[in-house]
Amino acid sequence: MNYSMWGCQDELGVAACSNLPGLWEADRRTCRWPSAELCLSTCGQCPLVHAARECKSLEHECCLMDTKNEHIDWSTFFHTITNTTTSMGEHNYRKGARFTFFHALTNTTISSTTTSMGEHDYRKGARVLNEETPWVAEFPFYLSNEEADELIRIAAQEGYRKEDDLPKHVRDVNVTNCDSIRCMREPLMGELSRRASELVGLPSNNFESMEFIHYGPGQHYVWHADEYSWRYPPKTADPVAVVSGPRLLTMFYYL
């Protein structure tokens, strides 16, 4: 199938993606995210893009779905991911799951809580703050001090701009997105993508690019409705946005 008609191609070009440093995991079969956004075709994402544009799922990526009773037990989910005495492999919210968006949520072999960056225990002190919609959990040691400083540096490097996507009475902030080649290839961005995937049990290709928000005196961001363009994605939509799918969770880093 010619996936280029669906906009699925290597942004950097096939030759560049074939030799892009840091793109591949050690097994040379799995791409690291978010760098993979630059090489969708090389990283094997085109079948996912095509299926998503048709509002379908591939057989290997989705488990049995009960379309009449779409449900995730958020209570079990949040209490499990904040349980610092168990490894991800012992998370019982996966046991017997009948409805999930991706097979990863029923995978009971996900690795433990330590990371490759200095064995940082990011779940230390984790707790659930709100036990009703919207569910909220806190991970006070999710970032090390050095990682927080590095995120601040990356955001400054990308450069902030005044918000212009939403009316000022809804959001009055300075923003920048990690959607440049330079930002997506930053080692810390790859580590945070891997860490979030490990924590919530979803593959990194379902994450949107990180957005940095800077608040000055008097600036604000109020309650608002998120967009739902993923439901019926047009053929002209960004293939990366199509693959990421609906927003199930939002992760905030306070720096």
C-alpha positions as CSV (number, residue, x, y, z in Angstrom):
1,M,0.0,0.0,0.0
2,N,1.2,3.5,-0.8
3,Y,1.1,5.1,2.6
4,S,2.5,8.4,1.4
5,M,-1.1,9.3,0.2
6,W,-2.0,9.3,3.9
7,G,0.8,11.7,4.7
8,C,2.8,9.0,6.4
9,Q,6.5,9.5,5.5
10,D,9.8,10.2,7.0
11,E,10.0,14.0,7.7
12,L,13.8,13.8,7.6
13,G,13.9,11.5,4.5
14,V,14.6,7.8,4.3
15,A,18.3,8.1,4.1
16,A,18.6,10.4,7.1
17,C,16.3,8.2,9.2
18,S,18.2,5.1,8.3
19,N,21.3,6.5,10.0
20,L,19.8,8.9,12.6
21,P,21.8,8.6,15.8
22,G,19.7,7.7,18.8
23,L,16.6,6.7,16.8
24,W,16.7,3.0,17.6
25,E,16.6,1.1,20.8
26,A,19.4,-1.5,21.4
27,D,17.4,-4.2,19.6
28,R,17.4,-2.1,16.4
29,R,13.7,-3.0,16.0
30,T,12.0,-0.4,18.1
31,C,12.3,3.4,17.6
32,R,12.6,5.8,20.5
33,W,10.0,8.5,20.9
34,P,9.6,11.4,20.3
35,S,12.4,11.1,17.7
36,A,10.3,8.5,15.9
37,E,7.9,11.3,14.9
38,L,10.5,12.4,12.5
39,C,10.7,9.0,10.8
40,L,7.2,7.5,10.9
41,S,7.7,5.3,7.8
42,T,11.1,3.9,8.9
43,C,9.7,3.2,12.4
44,G,6.8,1.2,11.0
45,Q,4.0,3.6,12.0
46,C,2.2,3.9,8.6
47,P,-0.2,1.0,9.2
48,L,-1.3,2.6,12.4
49,V,-1.8,6.0,10.6
50,H,-3.8,4.3,7.9
51,A,-6.0,2.4,10.4
52,A,-6.6,5.5,12.6
53,R,-7.7,7.6,9.6
54,E,-10.2,4.9,8.9
55,C,-11.3,5.0,12.5
56,K,-10.1,1.4,12.9
57,S,-7.6,-0.4,15.1
58,L,-5.0,-3.0,14.0
59,E,-5.6,-6.5,15.4
60,H,-2.3,-6.7,17.3
61,E,-2.6,-3.3,19.0
62,C,-6.1,-3.6,20.5
63,C,-7.7,-6.1,22.7
64,L,-11.4,-7.1,22.7
65,M,-13.5,-4.0,23.0
66,D,-17.0,-3.8,24.6
67,T,-18.4,-0.9,22.6
68,K,-21.6,-0.8,24.7
69,N,-19.7,-0.4,28.0
70,E,-16.5,1.5,27.3
71,H,-14.9,1.7,30.8
72,I,-11.6,1.9,32.6
73,D,-11.5,1.5,36.3
74,W,-9.8,4.8,37.2
75,S,-9.9,4.1,40.9
76,T,-7.8,0.9,40.5
77,F,-5.6,2.5,37.9
78,F,-4.6,5.5,40.0
79,H,-4.2,3.6,43.2
80,T,-2.0,1.1,41.3
81,I,0.3,3.5,39.6
82,T,0.9,5.3,42.9
83,N,1.6,2.1,44.8
84,T,5.3,2.2,45.4
85,T,5.5,-1.3,46.9
86,T,4.7,-3.1,43.6
87,S,6.4,-3.3,40.2
88,M,4.5,-2.5,37.0
89,G,4.4,-6.3,36.4
90,E,2.2,-6.7,39.5
91,H,-0.3,-4.0,38.6
92,N,-3.7,-5.7,39.1
93,Y,-5.6,-3.1,37.1
94,R,-4.5,-5.0,34.0
95,K,-5.8,-8.4,35.3
96,G,-8.8,-9.5,33.3
97,A,-9.2,-6.2,31.5
98,R,-12.1,-6.3,29.1
99,F,-11.8,-2.8,27.6
100,T,-8.6,-0.9,26.9
101,F,-7.5,1.2,24.0
102,F,-4.2,-0.7,23.5
103,H,-2.8,-4.2,24.2
104,A,-0.1,-2.6,26.4
105,L,-2.7,-2.1,29.1
106,T,-3.2,-5.8,29.4
107,N,0.5,-6.6,29.2
108,T,1.7,-8.0,32.6
109,T,5.4,-8.0,31.8
110,I,6.2,-4.3,31.8
111,S,9.5,-3.5,33.6
112,S,9.9,-2.2,37.1
113,T,10.0,1.4,38.3
114,T,13.7,2.2,38.0
115,T,15.0,4.1,35.1
116,S,18.1,4.2,33.0
117,M,19.0,7.7,34.2
118,G,20.8,7.1,37.5
119,E,18.2,4.5,38.7
120,H,15.9,7.4,39.6
121,D,12.9,6.2,41.6
122,Y,10.3,8.4,40.1
123,R,7.4,6.9,42.0
124,K,8.8,7.7,45.5
125,G,6.2,9.6,47.5
126,A,3.4,9.1,44.9
127,R,-0.1,9.6,46.1
128,V,-3.7,10.1,44.9
129,L,-4.9,13.6,45.5
130,N,-8.4,13.5,44.2
131,E,-10.6,10.3,44.2
132,E,-13.3,11.5,41.8
133,T,-13.5,13.0,38.4
134,P,-11.1,14.4,37.5
135,W,-8.8,11.9,39.2
136,V,-5.5,13.4,40.2
137,A,-2.2,11.8,41.3
138,E,1.0,13.4,42.5
139,F,4.6,12.2,41.9
140,P,6.7,14.6,43.9
141,F,10.0,13.0,42.8
142,Y,9.1,12.2,39.2
143,L,11.9,14.6,38.0
144,S,15.3,15.0,39.6
145,N,16.5,18.6,40.2
146,E,18.9,18.1,37.2
147,E,16.1,17.0,35.0
148,A,13.9,19.9,36.0
149,D,16.7,22.3,35.1
150,E,17.2,20.6,31.8
151,L,13.6,21.0,30.9
152,I,13.7,24.7,31.7
153,R,16.8,24.9,29.4
154,I,15.1,23.1,26.6
155,A,12.0,25.3,26.7
156,A,14.1,28.5,26.7
157,Q,16.1,27.1,23.8
158,E,12.9,26.5,21.8
159,G,11.7,30.0,22.6
160,Y,8.3,31.1,24.0
161,R,5.5,32.8,22.1
162,K,2.2,34.4,23.1
163,E,-0.7,32.0,23.1
164,D,-2.9,32.6,20.1
165,D,-4.8,29.3,19.7
166,L,-7.4,30.0,22.4
167,P,-9.2,33.3,23.4
168,K,-7.3,35.4,26.0
169,H,-10.1,35.0,28.5
170,V,-9.5,31.2,28.4
171,R,-5.7,31.1,28.2
172,D,-3.3,34.0,28.6
173,V,0.2,32.4,28.8
174,N,3.5,32.1,26.9
175,V,3.9,28.7,25.2
176,T,6.3,26.6,23.2
177,N,6.0,23.0,21.9
178,C,8.6,20.2,21.7
179,D,7.8,19.7,18.0
180,S,11.1,20.8,16.5
181,I,13.8,18.4,15.3
182,R,16.2,19.7,17.9
183,C,13.8,19.3,20.8
184,M,12.5,15.8,19.8
185,R,16.1,14.6,19.7
186,E,17.0,15.8,23.2
187,P,18.0,12.8,25.3
188,L,15.8,13.9,28.2
189,M,12.7,14.0,26.0
190,G,13.3,10.4,25.0
191,E,13.7,9.4,28.6
192,L,10.6,11.2,29.8
193,S,8.6,9.5,27.0
194,R,9.9,6.1,28.0
195,R,9.2,6.9,31.7
196,A,5.6,7.9,31.1
197,S,5.0,4.9,28.9
198,E,6.3,2.7,31.7
199,L,4.2,4.4,34.3
200,V,0.8,4.4,32.6
201,G,1.2,1.3,30.4
202,L,0.6,3.0,27.1
203,P,3.1,3.0,24.1
204,S,4.9,6.3,23.5
205,N,3.4,6.7,20.1
206,N,0.1,7.6,21.8
207,F,1.6,10.7,23.4
208,E,1.2,14.2,22.1
209,S,4.3,16.4,21.9
210,M,5.2,18.1,25.2
211,E,3.9,21.7,25.6
212,F,5.8,24.2,27.8
213,I,3.7,26.9,29.4
214,H,5.2,30.0,31.1
215,Y,3.0,32.1,33.4
216,G,3.8,35.8,34.0
217,P,2.1,38.0,36.6
218,G,-1.7,37.9,36.1
219,Q,-1.6,35.3,33.4
220,H,-4.0,32.3,33.6
221,Y,-5.4,29.1,32.1
222,V,-9.0,28.4,32.9
223,W,-11.3,25.3,32.5
224,H,-12.1,24.6,28.8
225,A,-13.2,21.8,26.5
226,D,-10.5,19.8,24.8
227,E,-10.7,19.2,21.1
228,Y,-12.0,15.9,19.7
229,S,-10.7,16.0,16.1
230,W,-9.2,12.5,16.5
231,R,-12.7,11.0,16.2
232,Y,-13.1,11.6,12.5
233,P,-9.6,12.6,11.3
234,P,-9.5,14.1,7.8
235,K,-6.9,12.9,5.4
236,T,-5.1,16.2,5.7
237,A,-4.6,15.9,9.5
238,D,-1.1,15.5,11.0
239,P,-0.4,11.8,11.0
240,V,1.4,12.0,14.3
241,A,-1.8,13.5,15.9
242,V,-3.9,10.8,14.3
243,V,-1.7,8.0,15.7
244,S,-1.7,9.6,19.2
245,G,-5.5,9.1,19.4
246,P,-7.9,10.5,22.1
247,R,-6.6,12.1,25.3
248,L,-7.1,9.7,28.2
249,L,-4.7,11.4,30.6
250,T,-2.8,14.6,31.0
251,M,0.6,14.8,32.8
252,F,1.8,18.1,34.2
253,Y,5.4,18.9,35.2
254,Y,5.6,21.9,37.5
255,L,9.1,23.5,37.2
